[in-house]
Amino acid sequence: MNTIRKYVPTAARLFLGLVFTVFGLNFFLHFLPTPAAPPRAAAFGGALFASGYLFPLLKATEVVAGLLLLSGFFVPLALAILAPIVINIVGFHLFLAPSGLPVPLAVLAAEIFLAWSYRAAFAPMLHLRTALPLKATAAAEAPRSVRLAA
């Protein structure tokens, strides 16, 4: 049981990182076929694409966050960046293209599981009120050579 508990977060992180890296890169490199979308989904996607900036920004963000997840660096930051993207992907498939819902639900499950696994990193930003950090002491602000001489 401990072995499973040890490897599941890594597997979820790699799965999520791979999904966002592959689908983000696919926007730029077109190596996967794009299935035909239902009319409302195509209209919505076409409007977003017509903006000229949203899809390149979105897909570049997905690639960067996916690579962070694959590398294991800044995982909580990558999860925070991807959270609104995941919610929008699920909403898109839920309301506009329900036939493609299984993969977004798996991505949502991995996002939620990883957010729970890294909950200690998110705890400070979930406080109702947070005080500003106290100003550093004069000794900590002094140059290192001055502190060594004292």
C-alpha positions in Angstrom: 0.0 0.0 0.0 2.8 2.4 0.8 4.4 1.7 -2.6 1.2 2.7 -4.4 0.8 5.8 -2.2 4.4 6.7 -3.0 4.1 6.5 -6.8 0.6 7.7 -7.5 1.4 11.4 -7.2 4.3 11.0 -9.6 2.2 9.1 -12.0 -0.6 11.8 -11.8 2.0 14.6 -12.3 3.5 12.9 -15.3 0.1 12.2 -16.8 -1.0 15.8 -16.4 2.3 17.1 -17.7 2.2 14.8 -20.7 -1.4 15.8 -21.6 -0.7 19.5 -21.5 2.7 19.3 -23.2 1.4 17.1 -26.0 -1.9 19.0 -26.6 -0.2 22.3 -26.2 2.5 21.4 -28.7 -0.1 20.0 -31.1 -1.5 23.5 -31.6 1.9 24.7 -32.9 3.1 21.5 -34.7 -0.1 19.8 -35.8 1.0 16.2 -35.3 -2.4 14.9 -34.1 -5.6 15.0 -36.1 -8.2 17.3 -34.9 -11.7 15.7 -34.8 -14.7 17.7 -36.1 -16.4 19.6 -33.3 -20.1 20.0 -32.8 -21.5 23.3 -34.3 -21.7 25.3 -31.1 -18.2 24.1 -30.0 -16.8 25.0 -33.4 -18.4 28.5 -33.2 -17.0 29.0 -29.7 -13.5 27.8 -30.6 -13.6 29.8 -33.9 -14.4 33.0 -32.0 -11.6 32.4 -29.5 -9.2 31.6 -32.4 -10.2 34.8 -34.2 -9.0 36.9 -31.4 -5.6 36.2 -32.7 -3.8 36.0 -29.3 -5.8 33.8 -27.0 -5.0 30.3 -28.4 -1.2 30.9 -28.9 -1.1 32.3 -25.3 -3.2 29.5 -23.9 -1.2 26.8 -25.7 2.2 28.3 -24.8 1.0 28.4 -21.1 -0.1 24.8 -21.3 3.3 23.7 -22.8 5.3 25.6 -20.1 3.1 24.3 -17.2 3.2 20.8 -18.7 7.0 20.9 -18.9 7.2 22.1 -15.3 5.0 19.1 -14.2 7.1 16.7 -16.3 10.4 18.1 -14.8 9.0 18.2 -11.2 10.0 21.9 -10.8 7.5 24.4 -9.4 4.7 21.8 -9.4 2.4 23.9 -7.2 2.9 26.9 -9.4 2.1 24.8 -12.5 -1.0 23.4 -10.8 -2.2 26.9 -9.9 -1.7 28.1 -13.5 -3.5 25.1 -15.0 -6.5 25.1 -12.6 -8.6 27.7 -14.5 -7.6 26.1 -17.8 -8.8 22.7 -16.6 -12.1 24.2 -15.4 -12.6 25.8 -18.8 -11.7 22.5 -20.6 -14.2 20.6 -18.5 -16.9 23.3 -19.0 -16.3 23.3 -22.7 -16.7 19.6 -23.0 -19.6 19.4 -20.5 -21.7 22.1 -22.3 -20.5 22.1 -25.9 -18.8 18.8 -26.8 -19.9 16.1 -24.3 -18.6 13.2 -26.4 -15.0 14.2 -25.5 -15.7 14.5 -21.7 -13.7 11.4 -20.4 -10.2 12.8 -21.0 -11.1 16.2 -19.4 -12.6 14.4 -16.4 -9.4 12.4 -16.0 -7.4 15.6 -16.2 -9.7 17.2 -13.6 -9.2 14.2 -11.3 -5.4 14.4 -11.7 -5.5 18.1 -11.0 -7.6 17.7 -7.9 -5.5 14.8 -6.6 -2.3 16.7 -7.1 -3.7 19.8 -5.5 -4.6 17.7 -2.5 -1.1 16.0 -2.5 0.6 19.5 -2.6 -2.0 21.1 -0.2 0.8 22.3 2.2 2.1 24.5 -0.6 -1.4 26.0 -1.1 -2.3 26.4 2.5 -0.8 29.9 3.0 -2.9 31.4 0.2 -6.1 29.9 1.6 -6.1 31.8 4.8 -9.0 34.2 5.2 -6.7 37.0 6.4 -3.0 37.1 5.9 -0.7 39.6 7.6 2.1 41.2 5.7 5.5 39.8 6.5 7.3 41.7 9.2 10.1 44.0 8.1 13.5 42.3 8.4 15.7 43.2 11.3 18.5 45.7 10.8 21.0 42.9 11.3 19.6 40.9 8.5 19.6 43.9 6.2 23.2 44.7 6.9 25.8 43.5 4.4 27.4 40.2 5.2 30.8 41.7 5.9 29.3 44.0 8.6 27.4 41.0 10.2 30.6 38.9 10.3 32.6 41.7 12.0 29.9 42.3 14.7 
